[in-house]
Amino acid sequence: MKKIIKINKVYGDELHTRQIIERLKSSLNSEDDYLLDMRGVQRVSRSAADELYNLTHTSKRVEIINLEPYVEKMLSAVVLGRFLPRHYEQSDVPIINCATIDQAATQLSYTPAL
């Protein structure tokens, strides 16, 4: 039988950090099966969503149920970010290598054209 953890009751309605999910992970017994009931969790940061993904995909014993719309969208964004190829626009901005902080400061200083 799967154990149900009501995330809203234990961690609140907003999951902002990876540490929250790491704390959750450390509380799970590797011998048991779990359902993470996300009902009532209204917000999740991208980093927390990423850790949730890691938790559910590295352990076949953990599933997520009852996702609120925003949380479902964030988890979907994490999945897409992992599997879609990254596309970078080419840029004509030159790369400047600086050996010292003073050189970097000189490069970053702005002098308006007169």
Kinemage of the C-alpha trace (Angstrom):
@kinemage 1
@onewidth
@group {chain A} dominant
@subgroup {mainchain}
@vectorlist {calphas} color= white
{ca met a 1} P 0.000 0.000 0.000
{ca lys a 2} L 1.291 3.464 -0.895
{ca lys a 3} L 1.773 6.049 1.799
{ca ile a 4} L 0.188 9.413 1.027
{ca ile a 5} L 2.048 12.569 2.012
{ca lys a 6} L -0.047 15.737 1.909
{ca ile a 7} L 2.658 18.182 0.895
{ca asn a 8} L 0.518 21.241 1.694
{ca lys a 9} L 0.061 20.091 5.293
{ca val a 10} L 3.762 19.391 5.837
{ca tyr a 11} L 5.520 22.068 3.748
{ca gly a 12} L 2.858 24.711 3.070
{ca asp a 13} L 1.302 25.995 -0.144
{ca glu a 14} L 4.534 27.301 -1.715
{ca leu a 15} L 7.688 25.281 -2.337
{ca his a 16} L 10.517 27.737 -2.955
{ca thr a 17} L 13.780 25.844 -2.573
{ca arg a 18} L 15.586 22.636 -3.460
{ca gln a 19} L 16.220 22.149 0.257
{ca ile a 20} L 12.513 21.576 0.926
{ca ile a 21} L 12.438 18.710 -1.550
{ca glu a 22} L 15.758 17.373 -0.257
{ca arg a 23} L 14.268 17.378 3.252
{ca leu a 24} L 11.241 15.508 1.914
{ca lys a 25} L 13.496 12.998 0.147
{ca ser a 26} L 15.522 12.356 3.292
{ca ser a 27} L 12.313 11.623 5.214
{ca leu a 28} L 11.263 8.844 2.813
{ca asn a 29} L 11.989 5.211 3.569
{ca ser a 30} L 13.486 3.515 0.503
{ca glu a 31} L 11.427 0.399 1.214
{ca asp a 32} L 8.037 2.126 0.930
{ca asp a 33} L 5.931 3.457 -1.942
{ca tyr a 34} L 4.668 7.048 -1.771
{ca leu a 35} L 2.065 9.315 -3.305
{ca leu a 36} L 2.902 13.002 -2.949
{ca asp a 37} L -0.479 14.729 -2.789
{ca met a 38} L 0.102 18.245 -4.111
{ca arg a 39} L -3.474 19.470 -3.617
{ca gly a 40} L -3.324 22.985 -2.230
{ca val a 41} L 0.280 23.652 -3.256
{ca gln a 42} L -0.179 26.820 -5.305
{ca arg a 43} L 3.407 27.728 -6.218
{ca val a 44} L 6.635 25.877 -6.813
{ca ser a 45} L 9.950 27.387 -7.845
{ca arg a 46} L 11.795 26.067 -10.868
{ca ser a 47} L 14.519 24.664 -8.614
{ca ala a 48} L 12.007 22.867 -6.364
{ca ala a 49} L 10.204 21.517 -9.455
{ca asp a 50} L 13.540 20.250 -10.760
{ca glu a 51} L 14.173 18.421 -7.494
{ca leu a 52} L 10.653 16.960 -7.593
{ca tyr a 53} L 11.408 15.686 -11.085
{ca asn a 54} L 14.654 14.136 -9.827
{ca leu a 55} L 12.841 12.529 -6.914
{ca thr a 56} L 10.121 10.960 -9.036
{ca his a 57} L 12.455 9.841 -11.812
{ca thr a 58} L 15.233 8.370 -9.701
{ca ser a 59} L 12.815 6.497 -7.494
{ca lys a 60} L 10.078 4.319 -8.922
{ca arg a 61} L 8.509 4.398 -5.494
{ca val a 62} L 7.386 8.041 -5.591
{ca glu a 63} L 4.494 9.478 -7.616
{ca ile a 64} L 2.882 12.921 -7.629
{ca ile a 65} L -0.903 13.373 -7.622
{ca asn a 66} L -3.407 16.262 -7.555
{ca leu a 67} L -1.283 18.968 -9.170
{ca glu a 68} L -2.641 22.502 -9.089
{ca pro a 69} L -2.517 24.248 -12.523
{ca tyr a 70} L 0.508 26.476 -11.861
{ca val a 71} L 2.519 23.647 -10.326
{ca glu a 72} L 1.660 21.362 -13.241
{ca lys a 73} L 2.880 24.024 -15.688
{ca met a 74} L 6.148 24.461 -13.820
{ca leu a 75} L 6.793 20.715 -13.730
{ca ser a 76} L 6.024 20.555 -17.467
{ca ala a 77} L 8.503 23.381 -18.097
{ca val a 78} L 11.181 21.443 -16.204
{ca val a 79} L 10.523 18.315 -18.272
{ca leu a 80} L 10.615 20.266 -21.532
{ca gly a 81} L 13.814 21.995 -20.470
{ca arg a 82} L 15.470 18.639 -19.924
{ca phe a 83} L 14.496 17.055 -23.218
{ca leu a 84} L 14.231 19.791 -25.805
{ca pro a 85} L 17.455 20.772 -27.520
{ca arg a 86} L 18.760 24.166 -26.501
{ca his a 87} L 18.894 26.790 -29.170
{ca tyr a 88} L 21.199 29.750 -28.854
{ca glu a 89} L 21.008 32.720 -31.152
{ca gln a 90} L 24.248 33.705 -32.770
{ca ser a 91} L 25.522 37.035 -31.637
{ca asp a 92} L 27.993 39.478 -33.037
{ca val a 93} L 28.981 40.634 -29.563
{ca pro a 94} L 32.705 40.025 -29.139
{ca ile a 95} L 34.069 37.952 -26.286
{ca ile a 96} L 36.746 39.846 -24.396
{ca asn a 97} L 39.113 38.000 -22.074
{ca cys a 98} L 40.346 39.913 -19.050
{ca ala a 99} L 43.267 38.715 -16.961
{ca thr a 100} L 42.597 41.039 -14.031
{ca ile a 101} L 39.666 42.676 -12.316
{ca asp a 102} L 41.000 46.072 -13.397
{ca gln a 103} L 40.860 45.019 -17.042
{ca ala a 104} L 37.290 43.797 -16.535
{ca ala a 105} L 36.335 47.090 -14.865
{ca thr a 106} L 37.812 49.017 -17.787
{ca gln a 107} L 35.839 46.929 -20.265
{ca leu a 108} L 32.615 47.418 -18.304
{ca ser a 109} L 32.953 51.160 -17.820
{ca tyr a 110} L 30.719 53.240 -20.040
{ca thr a 111} L 31.885 56.449 -21.576
{ca pro a 112} L 29.231 58.198 -23.646
{ca ala a 113} L 30.292 59.302 -27.106
{ca leu a 114} L 30.580 63.079 -27.390
